[in-house]
């Protein structure tokens, strides 16, 4: 893995471009004259995100790098990426709650502390897709809030936290099964980083010793969910009924 230092010019430029593109898309959506136009634009973006998802998996297969241990959407950002394209095509309240409360903080951490692999040298499709996919996770709920007026529901923080725990339980089982069935695999499944802490410099990781960092991740996840729930409540993006 290649860590991108905070002082690196590319760290600033990638963040700036991601934020700029996201803000421009939201601004375009808000400027459309009718709700029907906004819905058409929303679905158009959803279709583009769907095409991006299919293309990247086809690309990984084509170059021979696709693996069940790495490429399934079983990280929070991977799941949020799928939910983001779905809600842009056909709105679903529970999916929207999920990406708004846990997808956004996951995308923020991924953008601020990116992991580049050696295969990204020369800025391959993976490099651009990384910021496209995580930028979409970050801005899709913001787009839906400010363009179409959607809001998260009351007590959604509880539902999302429980959903994360349930999802983590089944992902943990999948990691174990994948390792058991193919222990000699070059890259073992480590979805949700349940088997090994992520190789990044993040101050939230007090320890990277397994399994002591896992309760920390769960606790910090809850704090992030509560923070964004409170934030959206403060800006009146939580339903009152």
C-alpha positions in Angstrom: 0.0 0.0 0.0 1.1 3.6 -0.7 0.1 6.1 1.9 -0.6 9.6 0.6 0.9 12.1 3.1 -1.3 15.1 4.1 1.4 17.4 2.9 1.4 15.9 -0.6 0.0 18.3 -3.3 -2.1 15.5 -4.8 -3.8 15.0 -1.4 -5.1 18.6 -1.5 -5.9 18.5 -5.2 -7.9 15.3 -5.1 -10.0 16.5 -2.2 -10.6 19.9 -3.8 -11.6 18.4 -7.1 -13.9 15.9 -5.5 -15.6 18.6 -3.4 -15.9 21.0 -6.4 -17.4 18.4 -8.7 -19.9 17.3 -6.0 -20.9 20.9 -5.3 -21.4 21.7 -9.0 -23.7 18.7 -9.5 -25.8 19.7 -6.4 -25.9 23.3 -7.7 -27.1 22.1 -11.2 -29.8 20.0 -9.6 -31.0 22.8 -7.4 -31.1 25.2 -10.5 -33.5 23.0 -12.5 -36.9 24.7 -12.8 -39.3 21.8 -12.0 -39.3 18.8 -9.7 -39.8 16.6 -12.7 -36.6 17.9 -14.2 -34.8 17.3 -10.9 -36.1 13.7 -10.8 -34.9 13.1 -14.4 -31.5 14.5 -13.6 -31.3 12.4 -10.4 -32.1 9.2 -12.2 -29.6 10.1 -14.9 -26.9 10.4 -12.3 -28.0 7.1 -10.8 -27.7 5.4 -14.2 -24.2 6.8 -14.6 -23.3 5.4 -11.2 -24.7 2.0 -12.2 -22.6 2.1 -15.4 -19.5 3.0 -13.3 -20.1 0.0 -11.0 -20.5 -2.5 -13.8 -17.5 -1.0 -15.8 -15.1 -1.2 -12.8 -16.0 -4.9 -12.0 -15.6 -5.7 -15.7 -12.3 -3.9 -15.8 -11.0 -5.8 -12.8 -12.1 -9.1 -14.5 -10.5 -8.0 -17.7 -7.1 -7.3 -16.2 -7.3 -10.5 -14.1 -7.4 -8.8 -10.7 -11.0 -9.5 -9.7 -11.1 -11.6 -6.5 -13.9 -12.7 -4.2 -11.6 -11.9 -1.4 -11.2 -8.2 -2.3 -13.8 -7.0 -4.9 -17.1 -7.8 -3.3 -19.0 -4.7 -2.0 -18.7 -5.8 1.6 -16.9 -2.8 3.0 -19.1 0.0 4.3 -18.1 2.2 1.3 -18.8 -0.7 -1.1 -22.3 -1.3 0.3 -22.9 2.5 0.4 -21.9 2.8 -3.2 -24.5 0.3 -4.3 -27.2 1.9 -2.1 -26.3 5.3 -3.5 -27.0 4.3 -7.1 -30.2 2.6 -6.1 -31.7 5.6 -4.2 -30.8 7.9 -7.1 -32.9 5.6 -9.5 -35.6 4.6 -7.1 -35.8 6.3 -3.7 -35.8 4.1 -0.6 -36.0 5.7 2.9 -34.0 3.1 4.8 -31.2 3.1 2.2 -31.1 6.9 2.3 -30.9 6.8 6.1 -27.9 4.4 5.9 -25.8 6.3 3.4 -26.6 9.6 5.1 -25.6 8.5 8.6 -22.8 6.0 8.0 -22.0 6.3 4.3 -21.0 9.9 4.5 -18.5 9.5 7.4 -17.1 6.4 5.8 -16.5 8.3 2.5 -15.0 11.3 4.3 -12.4 9.0 6.1 -11.7 7.2 2.8 -11.1 10.5 1.0 -9.0 12.0 3.8 -6.9 8.9 4.3 -6.7 7.2 0.9 -4.9 3.9 0.3 -3.1 3.7 -3.0 -1.9 0.3 -4.2 1.2 -0.2 -6.4 -1.2 -1.0 -9.3 -2.4 2.6 -9.2 1.0 3.9 -10.4 0.3 6.1 -13.5 -3.2 6.9 -12.3 -5.1 4.0 -13.6 -8.9 3.7 -13.8 -8.7 2.5 -10.1 -7.3 5.9 -9.0 -10.1 7.9 -10.7 -12.8 5.4 -9.7 -11.7 5.7 -6.0 -12.6 9.4 -5.9 -15.6 9.0 -8.1 -17.2 6.3 -6.0 -16.4 7.8 -2.6 -17.4 11.3 -3.9 -20.7 9.8 -4.9 -21.3 8.3 -1.5 -20.6 11.7 0.1 -22.7 13.8 -2.2 -25.7 11.5 -3.1 -27.5 12.0 0.3 -26.6 15.7 0.2 -28.0 15.9 -3.3 -31.2 14.2 -2.3 -31.6 16.5 0.7 -31.1 19.8 -1.0 -32.4 19.1 -4.5 -35.4 16.8 -3.7 -36.0 17.7 -0.1 -35.6 14.3 1.4 -34.9 13.9 5.1 -33.7 11.1 7.4 -36.3 9.7 9.8 -36.5 10.1 13.6 -34.6 7.4 15.5 -32.9 6.4 12.2 -29.6 6.4 14.1 -30.7 3.4 16.1 -31.8 1.5 13.0 -28.6 2.3 11.1 -26.4 1.2 14.0 -28.2 -2.1 14.3 -28.0 -2.6 10.6 -24.2 -2.0 10.8 -23.9 -4.6 13.5 -26.0 -7.2 11.7 -24.0 -6.5 8.4 -20.7 -6.8 10.3 -21.8 -10.2 11.8 -22.5 -11.7 8.4 -19.4 -10.2 6.8 -17.4 -11.7 9.6 -18.8 -15.1 8.8 -18.1 -14.6 5.1 -14.4 -13.7 5.9 -14.1 -16.8 7.9 -15.7 -19.0 5.2 -13.5 -17.5 2.5 -10.4 -18.1 4.5 -11.4 -21.7 5.4 -12.2 -22.6 1.8 -9.0 -21.1 0.4 -6.4 -20.6 3.0 -3.6 -20.4 0.4 -5.2 -17.4 -1.4 -2.8 -14.5 -2.1 -5.1 -12.0 -0.5 -7.5 -13.3 2.2 -10.8 -11.6 2.7 -10.6 -8.8 5.2 -13.9 -7.0 4.6 -14.8 -4.4 7.2 -11.2 -4.9 8.4 -12.5 -7.6 10.8 -9.4 -9.7 10.3 -6.7 -7.0 10.2 -6.7 -3.3 10.9 -6.4 -1.0 7.8 -2.9 0.0 6.9 -3.5 3.7 7.2 -2.4 6.5 9.5 -5.7 7.4 11.2 -5.7 9.0 14.7 -9.0 7.2 15.5 -7.1 3.9 15.6 -5.7 3.9 19.1 -4.4 0.4 18.5 -4.1 -1.9 15.5 -3.8 -5.1 17.5 -6.4 -7.7 16.7 -9.1 -7.9 18.1 -8.8 -4.9 20.4 -9.3 -2.4 17.6 -12.7 -3.9 16.6 -14.7 -2.5 19.7 -13.0 0.9 19.0 -14.3 0.8 15.4 -17.8 -0.1 16.6 -17.8 2.7 19.2 -16.4 5.3 16.8 -19.0 4.2 14.2 -21.8 4.9 16.7 -20.3 8.3 17.5 -20.2 9.2 13.8 -23.8 8.1 13.3 -24.9 10.2 16.3 -22.9 13.2 15.1 -24.4 13.2 11.7 -27.9 12.6 13.0 -27.5 15.6 15.3 -26.0 17.6 12.5 -28.9 16.9 10.1 -31.4 17.6 13.0 -29.8 21.0 13.5 -30.2 21.9 9.8 -33.8 20.6 9.8 -33.1 17.5 7.7 -34.8 15.1 10.1 -38.5 14.3 9.8 -40.6 15.5 12.7 -43.4 13.1 12.3 
